[in-house]
């Protein structure tokens, strides 16, 4: 899989980031919340990102 960064929320290495893939999908880097209360299959997970990350990517015309 090839991917490229679309948008990120800070200038550090470990911050919420949105990536596009050559599969026509998105990857999202964020914190793994433990208190979400969801029942997820073992192969799935959730990450938490600020809404402003998506707004920034849309405003920049990236998605």
Helices and strands as residue ranges (DSSP letters): E 3-8, E 17-21, E 26-29, H 51-59
